Structures are given as C-alpha cells and as structure tokens.
C-alpha cells in the first residue's frame, strides 16, 4: 500500500459508513448542518497540527503519505482525516438514532 495507505484507510471509513446514509440517516442531504458540526473542530485541530509540525513535535512518515502538503505543512491526508472521520462519526451517531426510531416503530 505504501504512500496511499492513509488515503485508503480514509476511503474505507467512508465506504463502511455509506450504508448508514443510504438507510436514511440524511447526513449528506443536510450539508449546512454537517459543515457547522465538522468545520470548527477540524479548524482547531488543523491549527494544532500545523503548530506541532512547525515546532518539530509531530511528523508524518513520508512512506505513508503522498507528499502533498498545505501551505502550513500539514499533509493532505491529515486535512482529509479531519473531515472524513468526523463525518463518519456523525453518520454513526445518526445511524444509532435511526435504529432507535425504527425499533420504537416496530414495538408499537
């Protein structure tokens, strides 16, 4: 896998949670809410990563990233991580809520 490994893992996360959306979670159908949920936290962690990288506290093994970096030195994969993983988390949360609603209907 090598340099694409990080991207492949992120892609698998998206694929694993996609059925939750297709089952009716409606996360991708409400992009405004999704952006408001993900963007503030992602921004904080991106700044944190950029500062840690600049200070030499944090680094990414070049064997596992593509080499594409943002202007502040954060690898593309890390930027995608801060978008993909929270979206998958929101999808999972909504999927649990959807399951609860479906179970309540069945019990009636």
N, C-alpha and C positions, 0 to 999 in steps of 0.2 A: 504494500500500500504506500508506504513512504510519505512523500510530500502531500499526498491527497488524503491522508488518513483522517486528519481533523475535519476536513470538509465532508468526508464520507460518513463519519460519526454524526455530524450535524444533519446530513441528509437522511440518515436512518431515523433520527429523532423525529424529523418532520413526517416521514412515511409511517412510523409507528403510531403517531397521534392523529394522522389524517382521517382514519375511520371514525374518530370521535366527532370530527366536524361533519362528516358525511351522515352520521347518525342523528344530527340535529343540534349540535352544540351552538352553532351560529356565531362562532368567534370570528371567523374570516369575513362574515357578512356584516360585521359591525366594526369597520376599520378605525373609526374615530375613537371608540372606546378602547380598542386594542392598543392604539398608539399612546393614548393617555395612560394606560396601565404600564406599558413597557418602556416608553421613552425616558421618563425621569430617572428611573433606576438604572437603565442602560447608560445614560449620560454620566451619572455619578461613577459607575464602575469603569467606564472608558477613561475618564479623567484620572481615576485611581491607577489604572493600568499604565497610562501614559507617564504619570509621575514615577511609578515604580520602575518602569523600563528606563527612563531617563536617569534615574538615580543608580541604576545597575543592580537593583534589588530583585528584579524579575526579568526573566528572559524566556524565549521560546526556542526550542531546539530546531535549527534550520532543516533538519532531516524530516520534520513532521509538519512543516508549514510551506506554503507556496512561495514565500518571499515577498509577496505583495504587502505593502505596509501603508498605513495612513500617514499624513504629514507629521503626526506626533510619534511615529514609530510603532504604533500598535498594529500587529498583523491583521490582515483581512479576516482570517479565521476567528480571531478573538472578537472583532466587531460583530461578525455574524453570530457568534456564540451568545453575545448579549442581546441579540434579537430572537434567535431561534429557541433557546432554552426557556426564556420567559413565556414565549408564545405557546410552547408545548406545555408548560406549567398551567397557563390559563386554560388551554384546551382540556387538560386533565381535570382541572377544577370544575369546569363547566360540564364535563362528561360525568363526573360524580354526581353533580346536581341533577343532570338529565336522568341518570339512572334512578336516583331517589324519586323524581317526579313520576317516572314510568312505573316504578314499584308501587307507589301510592295509588295510581290508577288501577293497577291490576288487583290490588287488595279490596277495592270498593265493590 
